[in-house]
Amino acid sequence: MLRALCFVVLITSLLGARVALAQESWVQIEAHSTLQEAQERARAYGGAFPNVVGYSMSTGWYAVALGPYTAEEAGYALTRLKSDRLIPDDSYVTDGSRFRQRFWPVGTLGATEAPAAIEPEPVVTAPAEAPEETQAEAYASEALLTQEERRLLQTALQWAGHYTSAIDGAIGPGTRRSMAEWQAEAGYPVTGVLTTSQRNALIGAYQAELALFGFTRVQEDEAGIEIDLPLGLVAFDRYDAPFARFSEKDGSGFQVLLISRPGDQNSLFALYELMQTLTIVPLDGPRDIQRNSFTISGANSTVASYTQASVDGGLIKGFTLVWNASDAERADRVLRTMQASFRPFGTHALDDSLGQPLAEPRENLIAGIEVRRPVLSRSGFYVDGAGTVLTTVEAVKQCGRVTLDGTHEADVVYRSADSGIAILKPRESLAPMSHAAFRAVPPRRNAEVAVAGYSYGDALTQPVMTFGTLADVQGLDGETEVARLSLRALPGDAGGPVFDMSGSVVGMLLPREDKNGRVLPEDVGYALEADVIATALGEQGLSAMPTDRSGAMAPEDLTRIAQGMTVLVSCWN
């Protein structure tokens, strides 16, 4: 891509057009409802384009445009500037018929004012272009650069995607390779040393694009963070602790969250898990967590984001950048600038009292940001020391993704609609605190039993124990593979283990089903019996660990065993 060269040639050639009555076309790049905002944007574009103009419009809005051009030149400018992503995608050519008073540049004629008569100008022969420097002359001109100018050169090469080392102003082998790559991309002879005109082209393109992004050094005093932000793409929205939120501007598709909160290592790890529940953080992408810091990258077909945070001195500081997945090239440049400029300061974090609470708080929002929620959550339990999980088929029907305890991904390796069993294998090695020991002989009728399950889904971090009795060793219609229970279980408990009072597993709680128009009482439930479970596990090459435990266990001991064994099974789309 000849971006840098094309940009300079484009601007030079198009700005050579003289202002005359016959030139009646402009490239309109933005329109704003207030004069102040239109002036700010015209000023920002003025750093990149010398021919920025601003007009009030007959619609009551304010236009920011480039021109004037001939119609042919305007079409060419629109095509090239859009292809190089230097102006918005919705820019268009206009004849200015809706333009009224000019407000930018300040002090020039309005659109409705007649210009003074244009006197013929004498023909001036343009001086011949200076010849390109030789390689020796290029080295000589490079040697005259100051340390700051060399840093600027490296920064421009980094912005163009060719330099990845430290910005130190030292012209070493890495900088030479980067210059050679840029020359090859821009269509110059590859020498590894830039001539004066090539440096001007490279740095000019960098500064022009920088102005369009609107990078500004922001010192966010409330958050205690200093960072370069693209204020041409985002604007401050509000505080939602632990975030200072900058929302997209003019449909840019970019968002920024500055992260600031008090905390220690445990708080950092909790934030790491929390961020991955937000819809702005896609599930696919690399994650890395260290003792005092983490990074999360994610992307799907519509959105992508990057998050970094670290803890130091009892404070957690970081940021999240969000962008449209199709805008990866611009996002890469914005991200590198933000990473290089990020600096925490002060001894404070964002105050939780800042910002306005939502008028209608919603459980699927955290700090005003949508939280990713599972389609369905049920219970399951470990059946061996490798982390294999038994659950109900209902929990994994039509799932794009299955997780254990919200974080560990698992695959469905077996399911049976007849028995209602599903077997899950975690994708990573797990070491459960305990796993099921099955009692082959069912307890006697009216014996006390207990079900462990996530009755309320992920609202609680530990399973709930529900106590009841074994009403019968068969179903109401005489089914021999199930036992009837007398207890008040909730839908989230389905798939959880059913215990006798010795701590042995005697079955798995099945989801409640009202068949043939019959609605069962709320205290009636069914459990798939242990021998059916053992057979299904055996068919998959797994062993159901038997036990002959007897006697009654203290309720707190039974709860401890159940908590180490029971798993939250979540179905996601």
Backbone hydrogen bonds, N-H to C=O, Kabsch-Sander energy under -0.5 kcal/mol:
donor,donor_aa,acceptor,acceptor_aa,energy
3,R,1,M,-0.8
6,C,2,L,-2.9
7,F,3,R,-2.5
8,V,4,A,-1.8
9,V,5,L,-2.5
10,L,6,C,-2.8
11,I,7,F,-2.6
12,T,8,V,-2.5
13,S,9,V,-2.5
14,L,10,L,-2.7
15,L,11,I,-2.2
16,G,13,S,-0.6
17,A,14,L,-1.1
20,A,18,R,-0.7
23,Q,20,A,-1.7
24,E,22,A,-0.9
25,S,69,Y,-2.0
26,W,94,T,-2.6
27,V,66,L,-2.6
28,Q,26,W,-0.8
28,Q,92,Y,-2.5
29,I,27,V,-0.5
29,I,64,V,-2.4
30,E,64,V,-1.8
32,H,62,Y,-2.4
38,A,34,T,-1.9
39,Q,35,L,-2.6
40,E,36,Q,-2.2
41,R,37,E,-2.2
42,A,38,A,-2.4
43,R,39,Q,-2.4
44,A,40,E,-2.0
45,Y,41,R,-2.7
46,G,42,A,-1.8
47,G,43,R,-0.7
47,G,44,A,-1.1
48,A,45,Y,-1.9
49,F,45,Y,-2.7
52,V,49,F,-0.8
53,V,65,A,-2.8
54,G,104,W,-2.6
55,Y,63,A,-1.9
56,S,101,Q,-3.1
57,M,61,W,-2.6
58,S,98,R,-1.9
60,G,57,M,-1.8
62,Y,32,H,-2.5
63,A,55,Y,-2.9
64,V,30,E,-2.7
65,A,53,V,-3.0
66,L,27,V,-2.0
67,G,51,N,-1.8
69,Y,25,S,-3.1
74,A,70,T,-2.7
75,G,71,A,-2.0
76,Y,72,E,-2.1
77,A,73,E,-2.9
78,L,74,A,-2.6
79,T,75,G,-2.2
80,R,76,Y,-2.4
81,L,77,A,-2.6
82,K,78,L,-2.0
83,S,79,T,-2.1
84,D,80,R,-1.8
85,R,82,K,-1.5
86,L,81,L,-2.8
87,I,81,L,-0.9
91,S,88,P,-1.5
92,Y,28,Q,-1.9
94,T,26,W,-2.7
99,F,96,G,-1.5
100,R,56,S,-3.1
103,F,54,G,-2.4
104,W,54,G,-1.6
108,T,105,P,-1.3
111,A,100,R,-1.2
113,E,110,G,-1.1
119,E,117,A,-0.7
125,T,123,V,-0.5
126,A,124,V,-0.5
138,A,134,T,-2.5
139,Y,135,Q,-2.2
140,A,136,A,-2.1
141,S,137,E,-2.7
142,E,138,A,-2.3
143,A,139,Y,-2.1
144,L,140,A,-0.7
144,L,141,S,-0.6
145,L,142,E,-1.8
150,R,146,T,-2.1
151,R,147,Q,-2.1
152,L,148,E,-2.2
153,L,149,E,-2.1
154,Q,150,R,-2.4
155,T,151,R,-2.7
156,A,152,L,-2.5
157,L,153,L,-2.1
158,Q,154,Q,-2.5
159,W,155,T,-2.6
160,A,156,A,-1.9
161,G,158,Q,-1.4
162,H,157,L,-2.6
163,Y,157,L,-0.8
168,D,166,A,-1.5
171,I,169,G,-0.6
172,G,170,A,-1.5
176,R,172,G,-2.4
177,R,173,P,-2.7
178,S,174,G,-2.1
179,M,175,T,-2.5
180,A,176,R,-2.4
181,E,177,R,-2.4
182,W,178,S,-2.4
183,Q,179,M,-2.6
184,A,180,A,-2.3
185,E,181,E,-2.3
186,A,182,W,-2.5
187,G,183,Q,-0.9
187,G,184,A,-0.5
188,Y,183,Q,-2.5
191,T,189,P,-0.8
199,R,195,T,-2.6
200,N,196,T,-2.2
201,A,197,S,-2.2
202,L,198,Q,-2.7
203,I,199,R,-2.9
204,G,200,N,-2.4
205,A,201,A,-2.2
206,Y,202,L,-2.0
207,Q,203,I,-2.7
208,A,204,G,-2.2
209,E,205,A,-2.4
210,L,206,Y,-2.4
211,A,207,Q,-1.9
212,L,208,A,-1.5
213,F,209,E,-2.1
214,G,210,L,-1.3
215,F,210,L,-1.2
216,T,229,L,-2.3
218,V,216,T,-0.8
218,V,227,I,-3.1
219,Q,217,R,-0.5
220,E,218,V,-0.7
220,E,225,I,-2.8
221,D,219,Q,-1.2
224,G,220,E,-1.9
225,I,220,E,-1.8
226,E,343,R,-2.8
227,I,218,V,-2.4
229,L,216,T,-2.5
229,L,227,I,-0.6
231,L,214,G,-1.6
231,L,229,L,-1.7
232,G,213,F,-2.5
233,L,213,F,-0.6
233,L,230,P,-2.5
234,V,230,P,-1.9
235,A,247,S,-2.2
237,D,245,R,-3.1
238,R,245,R,-0.9
240,D,243,F,-3.0
243,F,240,D,-2.8
244,A,258,L,-2.1
245,R,238,R,-2.9
245,R,243,F,-0.6
246,F,256,V,-3.0
247,S,235,A,-1.7
247,S,245,R,-0.5
249,K,233,L,-2.7
252,S,249,K,-1.2
255,Q,322,V,-2.2
256,V,246,F,-2.6
257,L,320,T,-2.5
258,L,244,A,-2.4
259,I,257,L,-0.6
259,I,318,G,-2.6
260,S,242,P,-2.6
261,R,316,I,-2.1
263,G,314,G,-2.0
268,L,264,D,-2.2
269,F,265,Q,-2.3
270,A,266,N,-2.2
271,L,267,S,-2.3
272,Y,268,L,-2.2
273,E,269,F,-1.8
274,L,270,A,-2.5
275,M,271,L,-2.9
276,Q,272,Y,-0.9
277,T,274,L,-2.0
278,L,275,M,-1.3
279,T,370,E,-2.4
281,V,278,L,-1.7
285,G,283,L,-0.6
288,D,295,T,-2.5
290,Q,293,S,-3.4
294,F,309,A,-2.3
295,T,288,D,-2.6
296,I,307,T,-2.4
297,S,286,P,-2.6
298,G,305,S,-2.1
299,A,284,D,-2.3
300,N,303,V,-2.2
304,A,323,W,-2.4
305,S,298,G,-2.4
306,Y,321,L,-2.1
307,T,296,I,-2.5
308,Q,319,F,-2.3
309,A,294,F,-2.0
310,S,317,K,-2.1
311,V,292,N,-2.3
312,D,315,L,-2.5
315,L,312,D,-1.0
316,I,261,R,-3.3
317,K,310,S,-2.1
317,K,315,L,-0.5
318,G,259,I,-1.9
319,F,308,Q,-2.0
320,T,257,L,-2.5
321,L,306,Y,-2.5
322,V,255,Q,-2.7
323,W,304,A,-2.5
325,A,302,T,-1.9
327,D,324,N,-2.3
328,A,325,A,-0.5
331,A,327,D,-2.2
332,D,328,A,-2.3
333,R,329,E,-1.3
334,V,330,R,-2.4
335,L,331,A,-3.1
336,R,332,D,-2.1
337,T,333,R,-1.8
338,M,334,V,-2.4
339,Q,335,L,-3.0
340,A,336,R,-2.1
341,S,337,T,-1.4
342,F,338,M,-1.5
343,R,226,E,-2.4
345,F,224,G,-2.6
354,L,351,D,-1.7
365,L,362,R,-1.5
366,I,369,I,-2.4
369,I,366,I,-2.1
371,V,364,N,-3.2
372,R,277,T,-5.1
375,V,571,C,-2.6
376,L,571,C,-1.3
378,R,569,V,-3.0
379,S,494,A,-2.5
380,G,567,V,-1.7
381,F,390,L,-1.9
382,Y,565,M,-2.2
383,V,388,T,-2.6
384,D,388,T,-0.7
387,G,384,D,-1.3
389,V,424,L,-2.4
390,L,381,F,-2.7
391,T,422,A,-2.6
392,T,379,S,-0.6
393,V,420,G,-1.7
395,A,392,T,-1.4
396,V,393,V,-1.5
397,K,394,E,-0.7
399,C,396,V,-1.0
400,G,572,W,-2.3
401,R,572,W,-1.6
402,V,410,A,-0.6
403,T,570,S,-2.1
404,L,408,H,-3.0
405,D,568,L,-3.0
407,T,404,L,-1.4
408,H,404,L,-2.0
409,E,407,T,-0.6
410,A,402,V,-2.4
411,D,425,K,-2.8
413,V,411,D,-0.8
413,V,423,I,-2.3
414,Y,423,I,-1.2
416,S,421,I,-2.5
420,G,416,S,-2.4
421,I,416,S,-0.6
422,A,391,T,-2.3
423,I,414,Y,-2.6
424,L,389,V,-3.0
425,K,411,D,-2.7
427,R,409,E,-2.9
430,L,386,A,-0.8
433,M,564,G,-0.6
434,S,564,G,-1.3
436,A,382,Y,-2.5
438,F,545,M,-3.1
439,R,505,V,-2.3
440,A,438,F,-0.6
446,N,470,L,-3.9
447,A,444,R,-1.7
449,V,468,G,-2.3
450,A,499,F,-1.9
451,V,466,T,-2.7
452,A,497,P,-1.9
453,G,464,V,-1.9
454,Y,492,G,-0.8
455,S,453,G,-1.6
457,G,454,Y,-1.9
459,A,456,Y,-1.8
460,L,457,G,-0.7
464,V,453,G,-3.4
466,T,451,V,-2.6
466,T,464,V,-0.5
468,G,449,V,-2.6
469,T,486,S,-1.7
470,L,447,A,-2.3
471,A,469,T,-0.9
471,A,484,R,-1.5
472,D,484,R,-1.8
475,G,479,E,-2.2
478,G,475,G,-1.8
483,A,527,A,-2.5
484,R,472,D,-2.0
485,L,525,G,-3.4
486,S,469,T,-2.9
487,L,485,L,-0.6
487,L,523,D,-1.1
489,A,487,L,-1.0
492,G,455,S,-0.7
493,D,490,L,-2.0
494,A,491,P,-1.5
495,G,509,L,-3.1
496,G,493,D,-2.2
498,V,507,G,-2.7
499,F,450,A,-3.4
499,F,497,P,-0.5
500,D,504,S,-2.1
501,M,448,E,-0.6
503,G,500,D,-1.7
505,V,437,A,-2.8
506,V,498,V,-3.0
506,V,504,S,-0.6
507,G,498,V,-0.9
508,M,528,L,-1.6
509,L,496,G,-2.6
510,L,526,Y,-2.7
515,K,513,E,-0.7
518,R,515,K,-2.5
519,V,517,G,-0.5
520,L,518,R,-0.7
524,V,521,P,-1.7
525,G,485,L,-2.0
525,G,523,D,-0.5
527,A,483,A,-2.4
528,L,508,M,-2.9
529,E,481,E,-2.4
530,A,506,V,-1.2
532,V,529,E,-0.7
533,I,529,E,-1.6
534,A,530,A,-2.6
535,T,531,D,-1.8
536,A,532,V,-2.0
537,L,533,I,-2.5
538,G,534,A,-2.3
539,E,535,T,-1.9
540,Q,536,A,-0.8
540,Q,537,L,-0.9
541,G,538,G,-1.8
542,L,537,L,-2.8
545,M,543,S,-0.8
547,T,438,F,-1.6
553,M,501,M,-3.5
557,D,554,A,-0.8
558,L,554,A,-2.3
559,T,555,P,-2.4
560,R,556,E,-1.8
561,I,557,D,-2.1
562,A,558,L,-2.5
563,Q,559,T,-2.5
564,G,560,R,-1.5
565,M,561,I,-0.8
565,M,562,A,-0.7
566,T,562,A,-2.5
567,V,380,G,-3.0
569,V,378,R,-2.7
569,V,567,V,-0.6
570,S,403,T,-2.3
570,S,568,L,-0.6
571,C,376,L,-3.1
572,W,401,R,-3.0
